[in-house]
Amino acid sequence: MPDNNSDWYYTSGTDALTYDEYVNLCKGHNFAQHYNDPDATYLVDYYVRNSQSGGIKVSLTKVKLDNTTATLYIQRKNRAFGNSSAYLIVVPTDQDIQNVESVYTGEDI
């Protein structure tokens, strides 16, 4: 979680990132970086919330690539424990993806 002066913090996003953007996203939110290909495009969906909201269970169920657009199908369910939630889904690809959208199933957060 980012170090800030607030008891509450929230950010999220879905995007196609360059390698440098992916590295900065991981560093900025203390996510573990698992990929190191500087030539790849990184399809990401992330969520960070520091509050008294409980945890979250997340899984990537499908990825659809169509020309320069990718769709990530993600199952998200709220959990009744913990006091912060975060996840990062990363799909590296060698395709020229310009747009990423996420479709969420389950109990949305």
C-alpha positions as CSV (number, residue, x, y, z in Angstrom):
1,M,0.0,0.0,0.0
2,P,1.3,3.5,-0.7
3,D,2.7,5.4,2.2
4,N,0.6,8.5,2.8
5,N,-0.8,10.5,5.6
6,S,-4.4,9.4,5.2
7,D,-6.3,6.5,6.8
8,W,-8.1,6.1,3.5
9,Y,-6.6,5.6,0.0
10,Y,-8.1,4.4,-3.3
11,T,-7.0,3.9,-6.8
12,S,-7.7,1.5,-9.7
13,G,-7.1,1.2,-13.4
14,T,-7.2,-0.9,-16.5
15,D,-4.6,-0.2,-19.3
16,A,-2.0,-1.3,-21.7
17,L,1.4,-0.3,-20.3
18,T,5.0,-0.2,-21.6
19,Y,7.6,-2.0,-19.6
20,D,8.7,1.2,-17.8
21,E,5.1,2.1,-17.0
22,Y,4.5,-1.5,-15.6
23,V,7.7,-1.2,-13.4
24,N,6.6,2.2,-12.1
25,L,3.1,0.9,-11.3
26,C,4.6,-2.0,-9.3
27,K,7.0,0.3,-7.4
28,G,4.3,2.9,-6.8
29,H,1.9,0.5,-5.1
30,N,4.4,-2.1,-3.7
31,F,3.3,-4.8,-6.1
32,A,5.8,-7.6,-6.8
33,Q,7.1,-7.3,-10.3
34,H,7.0,-10.8,-12.0
35,Y,7.8,-9.9,-15.7
36,N,11.0,-8.4,-17.2
37,D,10.5,-8.2,-20.9
38,P,11.2,-4.6,-22.1
39,D,9.6,-5.3,-25.5
40,A,6.3,-6.6,-24.2
41,T,3.0,-4.7,-23.7
42,Y,1.5,-5.3,-20.3
43,L,-2.3,-5.5,-20.0
44,V,-3.1,-4.6,-16.4
45,D,-6.1,-4.3,-14.1
46,Y,-5.4,-3.2,-10.6
47,Y,-7.2,-2.0,-7.5
48,V,-5.8,-0.6,-4.2
49,R,-7.9,0.4,-1.3
50,N,-6.8,1.2,2.3
51,S,-9.9,1.4,4.5
52,Q,-12.1,-0.7,6.8
53,S,-13.7,-2.4,3.8
54,G,-12.6,-6.0,4.1
55,G,-10.7,-8.2,1.7
56,I,-11.3,-9.3,-1.9
57,K,-10.9,-12.5,-3.9
58,V,-10.0,-12.1,-7.6
59,S,-9.3,-14.4,-10.5
60,L,-8.7,-13.8,-14.2
61,T,-11.1,-16.1,-16.1
62,K,-10.5,-15.2,-19.8
63,V,-8.5,-12.9,-22.0
64,K,-9.9,-11.9,-25.5
65,L,-7.6,-10.2,-28.0
66,D,-9.3,-8.5,-31.0
67,N,-7.0,-6.5,-33.2
68,T,-5.6,-3.7,-30.9
69,T,-8.2,-4.2,-28.1
70,A,-8.0,-6.6,-25.2
71,T,-10.8,-7.6,-22.9
72,L,-10.0,-9.1,-19.5
73,Y,-12.7,-11.1,-17.8
74,I,-12.3,-10.9,-14.1
75,Q,-14.2,-12.5,-11.2
76,R,-14.2,-10.3,-8.1
77,K,-15.9,-11.1,-4.8
78,N,-15.8,-9.1,-1.6
79,R,-14.5,-11.0,1.5
80,A,-15.4,-10.1,5.1
81,F,-11.9,-9.9,6.6
82,G,-9.0,-7.6,6.7
83,N,-9.0,-3.8,6.5
84,S,-7.5,-3.2,3.1
85,S,-7.7,-4.7,-0.4
86,A,-5.4,-4.8,-3.4
87,Y,-4.8,-6.8,-6.5
88,L,-2.8,-6.6,-9.7
89,I,-3.6,-8.7,-12.8
90,V,-0.9,-8.6,-15.5
91,V,-1.0,-10.2,-18.9
92,P,2.2,-9.7,-20.9
93,T,1.8,-9.9,-24.7
94,D,3.9,-9.3,-27.8
95,Q,0.8,-7.9,-29.7
96,D,0.3,-4.2,-30.3
97,I,-2.6,-3.7,-27.9
98,Q,-3.8,-0.1,-27.6
99,N,-7.0,-0.4,-25.6
100,V,-7.8,-2.6,-22.6
101,E,-11.3,-3.1,-21.0
102,S,-12.3,-5.3,-18.1
103,V,-15.5,-7.2,-17.6
104,Y,-16.2,-8.0,-14.0
105,T,-18.4,-10.9,-12.7
106,G,-19.3,-11.8,-9.2
107,E,-20.0,-9.2,-6.5
108,D,-18.5,-5.9,-7.7
109,I,-16.4,-3.9,-5.4
